[in-house]
Amino acid sequence: MADNIIAMLGSSRLNLSSLPTVFLVSGPAWSTQALVSLLFALMPAVAVAQAPTPAAQYQNRRLIMVEDQIKARGVKNPDVLAVMRNVPRECFVPESVRPQAYDDHPLPIGFGQTISQPFIVALMTEALGPKKNDRVLEIGTGSGYQAAILSRLAGELYSIEIVPELARSAAETLRSLGFRNVTVREGDGYRGWPDKAPFDRIILTAAPPEIPQVLLDELRPGGRLVAPVGVGVQKIVVVQKSADGKTTSRSLLPVRFVPMKKETE
Ligand SMILES: C[S@@+](CC[C@H](N)C(=O)[O-])C[C@H]1O[C@@H](n2cnc3c(N)ncnc32)[C@H](O)[C@@H]1O
């Protein structure tokens, strides 16, 4: 609430010329009467400030989302929780579903695609564990939300989206919100991004039947890949590549993602 009040006082709703003259005059200590007059003059502005703006309402819902959907289910990384509290998810969803932006499920973003459930975004981000200077590849830009979250934790984020309209709108959303370290490309993730490889981290947000070899090859030794894998009900798999290039993997939990399509499909 304090933030709201500061925001409103900083806006044109507080008209200084309407305040009592004593407010504008410097001098000795104010009389009680002058202070009372000032208080009354400020009351309408404070009353207006108490009605939260849509941005403040979304911010409150974001904080609740992190507590109830993400922390409560065991995501602990403080950096991940901090970005989830800061990135405005409502800006990444179509206007028609904006009121549901912080609900505990995926939402449609057009073209038969979805933005993932907030908990799954946080869980996969924590499992990926990007570091400040990492180069990260994402397959499946979709709305651009996961890219935005990752870009705040990594050095550079490259993202490939197969639906041209989604690639364009995600790039525009990210640009307009000031995410400068993200590059979005329209294309087929099965081909990887050879010009920018190797990557420290790779994340897939569409599910292939098995992890494409080209992506494993583009993973730097010591790197990590996180992906939903399988047909129908998939599981989230975390692949770790050791310094000598060997890979080991473990499964996290069952999920249901959209399938990773081939360009010809
Ligand atoms: C669950 S959505 C992605 C959610 C997204 N990360 C977000 O934050 O909104 C999966 C996306 O993967 C894209 N996709 C599917 N197959 C692909 C492929 N072969 N290459 C690149 N993108 C693909 C879909 O078009 C869809 O936008």
The ligand as an SDF file (V2000), in Angstrom:
LIG
                    3D

 27 29  0  0  0  0  0  0  0  0999 V2000
    4.3910  -24.4820  -23.9660 C   0  0  0  0  0  0  0  0  0  0  0  0
    4.7150  -23.3850  -25.2850 S   0  0  0  0  0  0  0  0  0  0  0  0
    6.0200  -22.4300  -24.7080 C   0  0  0  0  0  0  0  0  0  0  0  0
    5.8390  -21.5750  -23.5680 C   0  0  0  0  0  0  0  0  0  0  0  0
    6.8600  -20.4670  -23.5720 C   0  0  0  0  0  0  0  0  0  0  0  0
    8.1590  -20.8840  -23.1650 N   0  0  0  0  0  0  0  0  0  0  0  0
    6.3370  -19.3070  -22.7840 C   0  0  0  0  0  0  0  0  0  0  0  0
    6.9880  -18.8910  -21.8200 O   0  0  0  0  0  0  0  0  0  0  0  0
    5.2780  -18.8000  -23.1470 O   0  0  0  0  0  0  0  0  0  0  0  0
    5.7000  -24.3240  -26.4570 C   0  0  0  0  0  0  0  0  0  0  0  0
    6.1470  -23.5160  -27.6520 C   0  0  0  0  0  0  0  0  0  0  0  0
    7.0500  -24.3320  -28.4040 O   0  0  0  0  0  0  0  0  0  0  0  0
    6.8620  -24.0270  -29.7570 C   0  0  0  0  0  0  0  0  0  0  0  0
    7.4280  -25.1240  -30.5520 N   0  0  0  0  0  0  0  0  0  0  0  0
    6.8990  -26.3490  -30.8150 C   0  0  0  0  0  0  0  0  0  0  0  0
    7.7380  -27.0720  -31.5830 N   0  0  0  0  0  0  0  0  0  0  0  0
    8.8170  -26.2830  -31.8080 C   0  0  0  0  0  0  0  0  0  0  0  0
   10.0310  -26.4530  -32.5340 C   0  0  0  0  0  0  0  0  0  0  0  0
   10.3030  -27.5670  -33.2050 N   0  0  0  0  0  0  0  0  0  0  0  0
   10.9200  -25.4480  -32.5400 N   0  0  0  0  0  0  0  0  0  0  0  0
   10.6690  -24.2750  -31.8840 C   0  0  0  0  0  0  0  0  0  0  0  0
    9.5360  -24.0510  -31.1990 N   0  0  0  0  0  0  0  0  0  0  0  0
    8.6300  -25.0350  -31.1430 C   0  0  0  0  0  0  0  0  0  0  0  0
    5.3550  -23.8830  -29.8660 C   0  0  0  0  0  0  0  0  0  0  0  0
    4.9760  -23.2070  -31.0270 O   0  0  0  0  0  0  0  0  0  0  0  0
    5.0280  -23.1450  -28.5920 C   0  0  0  0  0  0  0  0  0  0  0  0
    5.0120  -21.7520  -28.7810 O   0  0  0  0  0  0  0  0  0  0  0  0
  1  2  1  0
  2  3  1  0
  2 10  1  0
  3  4  1  0
  4  5  1  0
  5  6  1  0
  5  7  1  0
  7  8  2  0
  7  9  1  0
 10 11  1  0
 11 12  1  0
 11 26  1  0
 12 13  1  0
 13 14  1  0
 13 24  1  0
 14 15  1  0
 14 23  1  0
 15 16  2  0
 16 17  1  0
 17 18  1  0
 17 23  2  0
 18 19  1  0
 18 20  2  0
 20 21  1  0
 21 22  2  0
 22 23  1  0
 24 25  1  0
 24 26  1  0
 26 27  1  0
M  CHG  2   2   1   9  -1
M  END
$$$$
